[in-house]
Amino acid sequence: MNAPQGRHWPQTSQETQPGSQTKAKGTRYVAHEPDARGRIHYSDQENATWQTLMARQMALVEGRVCREYRQGLERLALPEDRIPQLGEIDRVLEAATGWRTARVPALIPFTRFFELLAERRFPVATFIRSPEELDYLQEPDIFHEIFGHCPMLTHPAFAEFTATYGRLGLAASKEERVYLARLYWMTVEFGMLRETQPDGSRALRLYGGGIISSPRETRYALGELAESLERPAHLPFDAVEALRTPYRIDILQPLYYVLESLDDLHELASRDIMALVHEAMALGLKTPRFPPRCSHRH
């Protein structure tokens, strides 16, 4: 899998003791619990994995991610040699946009996910992938959530869109949520935009956390692997079209929707998104740009 899984998450509940670990139902990943002082203790190997992931992605993001992501990353000042405590992230997010993180196990209910976003709390699973899973992960880990998403949550337009999405999801039916999931996938997870350069050109840049936290997808999304892989399509963002676009979680994405700027998300948050959902539902799904999923991994 080239980007962490979307949140079609099953119900789970558990009671834990301070400083323990939580394994939610339906997952093989174990989330860390904080100790009595609220700190989470990660092993040397886990911190080394974070260090490896940070070094790898920091070498790739320059010239590929959008200006707003770069600014958010600078504000967060993430440590490169250890997994940060969530309180460190919260102090920056709260000052910027009023957001906080929310510690969660690897899997949470879809309804809980929407509740957290509506409350301006971004769910972060407190586990990190193993060294053997640097490039393939079945569920979003702390690196994906913090490095991939939290920098963008320092930007007001992106933060407001994400909170609006949560409020809409809470009130949506099961079928409507399936369509909303596609909108999230095509924006928050795998969104791109155009950015004006000093020479006046409009270059493609990344803002979706699913791209930015994956070294292969970071290069692939921008067409840099065209010699070995088919170049992906880049289409101007259209909310109804995004809502109608099927996706797979276990492949490099064949299609990316491109904003003219993050102002497009601010404008979208002010529209009747549920009316757009109903329009998409009436039109039906678009033809997939990928083959049916096989039993083996991509």
C-alpha positions as CSV (number, residue, x, y, z in Angstrom):
1,M,0.0,0.0,0.0
2,N,1.4,3.4,-1.0
3,A,-0.6,5.5,1.4
4,P,-2.3,4.7,4.7
5,Q,-5.8,3.5,4.6
6,G,-8.9,5.6,4.6
7,R,-11.0,5.5,7.7
8,H,-13.7,3.0,6.9
9,W,-13.1,1.9,10.5
10,P,-15.0,-0.7,12.6
11,Q,-16.4,-0.1,16.0
12,T,-14.0,-0.8,18.9
13,S,-13.9,0.0,22.6
14,Q,-11.5,-0.9,25.4
15,E,-10.3,0.1,28.8
16,T,-6.6,0.6,29.4
17,Q,-4.1,1.3,32.2
18,P,-1.7,4.2,32.1
19,G,1.5,3.5,30.2
20,S,0.0,0.3,28.6
21,Q,-0.6,-0.6,25.0
22,T,-4.0,-0.9,23.2
23,K,-4.8,-3.3,20.4
24,A,-8.1,-2.5,18.9
25,K,-10.4,-5.1,17.4
26,G,-9.8,-5.6,13.7
27,T,-6.2,-4.4,13.6
28,R,-2.8,-5.9,14.2
29,Y,-1.2,-2.6,15.3
30,V,-0.8,-1.8,18.9
31,A,-1.2,1.8,20.1
32,H,0.7,3.2,23.0
33,E,-1.1,4.6,26.1
34,P,0.4,7.6,28.0
35,D,1.8,7.2,31.5
36,A,0.3,8.9,34.6
37,R,2.0,12.1,33.6
38,G,0.5,12.0,30.1
39,R,3.7,11.1,28.3
40,I,4.0,8.2,25.8
41,H,7.2,6.2,25.9
42,Y,8.4,4.9,22.5
43,S,11.2,2.3,22.1
44,D,14.6,3.1,20.6
45,Q,13.6,1.2,17.5
46,E,10.3,3.2,17.2
47,N,12.2,6.4,17.5
48,A,14.8,5.2,15.0
49,T,11.9,4.4,12.5
50,W,10.6,7.9,12.9
51,Q,14.1,9.3,12.3
52,T,14.4,7.2,9.1
53,L,11.0,8.3,7.8
54,M,11.7,12.0,8.6
55,A,15.1,12.0,6.9
56,R,13.6,10.3,3.8
57,Q,10.6,12.6,3.4
58,M,12.4,15.8,4.3
59,A,14.8,15.2,1.4
60,L,11.8,14.9,-0.9
61,V,9.3,17.6,0.1
62,E,11.3,20.7,-1.0
63,G,10.0,21.8,-4.4
64,R,7.1,19.3,-4.3
65,V,4.8,20.4,-1.5
66,C,2.7,23.5,-1.4
67,R,3.8,26.7,0.3
68,E,1.1,26.3,3.0
69,Y,2.4,22.9,4.0
70,R,6.0,24.1,4.1
71,Q,4.9,27.0,6.4
72,G,3.0,24.6,8.7
73,L,6.0,22.2,8.8
74,E,8.2,25.0,9.9
75,R,5.7,26.1,12.6
76,L,5.5,22.5,14.0
77,A,9.3,22.2,14.1
78,L,9.0,18.4,14.3
79,P,11.9,16.6,16.0
80,E,13.9,14.5,13.6
81,D,15.4,12.0,16.1
82,R,12.2,11.0,18.1
83,I,8.5,10.7,17.9
84,P,7.0,13.9,19.2
85,Q,4.6,14.0,22.1
86,L,1.1,15.0,21.0
87,G,1.2,18.0,23.4
88,E,4.0,19.5,21.4
89,I,1.8,19.3,18.3
90,D,-1.3,20.7,20.1
91,R,0.5,23.8,21.3
92,V,1.2,24.8,17.7
93,L,-2.2,23.8,16.2
94,E,-4.2,25.5,19.0
95,A,-2.3,28.8,18.5
96,A,-2.7,28.6,14.7
97,T,-6.3,27.4,14.1
98,G,-7.8,26.1,17.4
99,W,-7.2,22.4,16.5
100,R,-5.8,19.7,18.7
101,T,-4.8,16.1,18.2
102,A,-6.8,13.2,19.7
103,R,-5.0,10.1,20.7
104,V,-6.8,7.0,19.3
105,P,-6.1,3.3,18.8
106,A,-5.4,2.1,15.3
107,L,-9.1,1.7,14.5
108,I,-12.0,3.9,15.5
109,P,-15.6,4.0,14.5
110,F,-16.5,6.2,11.5
111,T,-18.9,8.2,13.7
112,R,-16.2,8.9,16.2
113,F,-13.9,10.1,13.4
114,F,-16.5,12.6,12.3
115,E,-17.1,13.7,15.9
116,L,-13.4,14.4,16.4
117,L,-13.1,16.5,13.2
118,A,-16.2,18.4,14.0
119,E,-14.6,19.2,17.4
120,R,-11.4,20.3,15.7
121,R,-9.5,17.3,17.0
122,F,-7.5,15.3,14.6
123,P,-7.2,11.6,15.4
124,V,-3.7,10.3,15.7
125,A,-3.0,6.6,16.3
126,T,-0.1,6.3,18.7
127,F,1.8,3.6,17.0
128,I,4.5,3.7,14.3
129,R,5.1,1.2,11.5
130,S,7.8,-1.4,11.8
131,P,11.1,-1.2,9.9
132,E,9.8,-3.9,7.6
133,E,6.7,-1.7,6.7
134,L,8.4,1.6,5.7
135,D,6.6,1.5,2.3
136,Y,3.5,-0.6,3.0
137,L,1.1,0.1,5.8
138,Q,-2.4,-1.2,6.2
139,E,-3.6,1.6,8.6
140,P,-2.5,5.2,9.2
141,D,0.2,5.5,11.8
142,I,1.6,8.5,13.8
143,F,4.0,9.5,11.1
144,H,1.3,9.7,8.4
145,E,-1.0,11.7,10.7
146,I,1.6,14.1,12.1
147,F,4.0,14.6,9.2
148,G,1.3,14.1,6.5
149,H,-1.6,16.1,7.9
150,C,-0.8,18.3,10.8
151,P,1.2,20.9,8.9
152,M,-1.9,21.7,6.8
153,L,-4.0,22.0,9.9
154,T,-2.1,25.2,10.7
155,H,-3.8,26.8,7.7
156,P,-7.2,28.4,8.3
157,A,-8.9,27.4,5.1
158,F,-7.8,23.8,5.3
159,A,-8.6,23.6,9.0
160,E,-12.1,25.0,8.4
161,F,-12.8,22.7,5.5
162,T,-11.8,19.7,7.7
163,A,-14.0,20.8,10.6
164,T,-16.9,21.3,8.2
165,Y,-16.4,17.9,6.7
166,G,-16.7,16.4,10.2
167,R,-19.9,18.2,11.0
168,L,-21.4,17.0,7.7
169,G,-20.3,13.4,8.3
170,L,-22.0,13.4,11.7
171,A,-25.4,14.2,10.1
172,A,-25.0,12.0,7.0
173,S,-26.6,8.7,6.3
174,K,-24.5,5.6,5.8
175,E,-24.7,5.9,2.0
176,E,-24.0,9.6,2.1
177,R,-20.9,8.9,4.2
178,V,-19.5,6.6,1.5
179,Y,-19.7,9.5,-1.0
180,L,-18.2,11.9,1.6
181,A,-15.3,9.5,2.0
182,R,-14.4,10.0,-1.6
183,L,-14.3,13.7,-1.2
184,Y,-11.9,13.4,1.8
185,W,-9.7,11.0,-0.2
186,M,-9.5,13.3,-3.1
187,T,-8.7,16.4,-1.0
188,V,-7.3,15.8,2.5
189,E,-5.5,12.6,1.6
190,F,-4.6,12.9,-2.1
191,G,-5.1,16.5,-3.0
192,M,-2.9,18.7,-5.2
193,L,-3.0,22.3,-6.2
194,R,-1.5,24.9,-8.6
195,E,1.1,27.3,-7.1
196,T,2.3,30.4,-8.9
197,Q,6.1,30.4,-9.3
198,P,8.5,33.5,-9.6
199,D,8.4,33.2,-13.4
200,G,4.6,33.3,-13.4
201,S,4.1,29.6,-14.2
202,R,1.6,27.5,-12.3
203,A,3.4,24.5,-10.9
204,L,1.7,21.4,-9.5
205,R,2.3,21.1,-5.7
206,L,1.1,18.6,-3.1
207,Y,-1.1,19.1,0.0
208,G,-2.7,15.7,0.6
209,G,-1.3,13.8,3.6
210,G,-1.5,10.5,1.8
211,I,0.9,11.7,-0.9
212,I,3.2,13.7,1.3
213,S,3.9,10.9,3.8
214,S,4.8,8.4,1.0
215,P,8.1,8.8,-0.8
216,R,7.0,6.8,-3.9
217,E,3.6,8.6,-4.2
218,T,5.3,12.0,-3.6
219,R,7.3,11.5,-6.8
220,Y,4.7,9.5,-8.7
221,A,1.9,12.1,-8.2
222,L,4.1,14.7,-9.9
223,G,4.8,12.5,-12.9
224,E,8.5,11.9,-11.9
225,L,8.2,8.1,-12.3
226,A,6.8,8.2,-15.8
227,E,9.7,6.2,-17.2
228,S,8.7,3.2,-15.2
229,L,5.1,3.8,-14.5
230,E,2.1,5.3,-16.3
231,R,1.8,9.0,-15.7
232,P,-1.3,9.8,-13.5
233,A,-4.0,12.1,-14.6
234,H,-4.4,15.6,-13.1
235,L,-7.9,17.1,-13.4
236,P,-9.2,20.5,-12.2
237,F,-11.0,20.0,-9.0
238,D,-14.7,19.6,-9.3
239,A,-16.5,18.6,-6.1
240,V,-19.3,16.5,-7.7
241,E,-16.7,14.7,-9.9
242,A,-14.5,14.0,-6.9
243,L,-17.6,12.6,-5.0
244,R,-18.3,10.2,-7.9
245,T,-14.7,9.0,-8.3
246,P,-13.9,5.5,-7.0
247,Y,-10.6,4.8,-5.4
248,R,-8.4,2.0,-4.1
249,I,-6.3,2.3,-1.0
250,D,-3.7,-0.2,-2.0
251,I,-2.3,1.3,-5.2
252,L,-0.7,4.5,-6.5
253,Q,-3.6,6.7,-7.4
254,P,-4.3,7.0,-11.1
255,L,-6.0,10.4,-10.8
256,Y,-5.5,13.5,-8.7
257,Y,-7.8,16.5,-8.5
258,V,-6.0,19.8,-8.6
259,L,-7.2,23.0,-6.8
260,E,-6.4,26.4,-8.2
261,S,-5.5,27.3,-4.6
262,L,-6.5,26.4,-1.0
263,D,-9.1,29.2,-1.3
264,D,-11.1,26.6,-3.3
265,L,-11.5,24.5,-0.1
266,H,-12.6,27.6,1.8
267,E,-15.2,28.3,-0.9
268,L,-16.3,24.6,-0.9
269,A,-16.8,24.7,2.9
270,S,-19.3,27.5,2.5
271,R,-21.4,25.7,-0.1
272,D,-24.2,23.2,0.4
273,I,-21.9,20.1,0.2
274,M,-24.7,17.7,1.0
275,A,-26.6,19.0,-2.1
276,L,-23.5,18.2,-4.1
277,V,-23.5,14.7,-2.5
278,H,-27.0,14.1,-3.6
279,E,-26.2,15.3,-7.1
280,A,-23.3,12.9,-7.2
281,M,-25.5,10.0,-5.9
282,A,-28.1,10.7,-8.6
283,L,-25.4,10.7,-11.3
284,G,-23.7,7.5,-10.0
285,L,-20.1,6.5,-9.8
286,K,-17.6,7.2,-12.6
287,T,-15.9,4.3,-14.3
288,P,-12.8,3.2,-12.2
289,R,-9.4,4.0,-13.7
290,F,-7.9,0.9,-12.0
291,P,-8.4,-2.9,-12.3
292,P,-10.4,-4.8,-9.7
293,R,-8.5,-5.6,-6.6
294,C,-6.7,-8.9,-6.5
295,S,-6.0,-11.0,-3.5
296,H,-2.3,-10.1,-3.4
297,R,-0.8,-6.8,-2.5
298,H,0.1,-4.2,-5.0
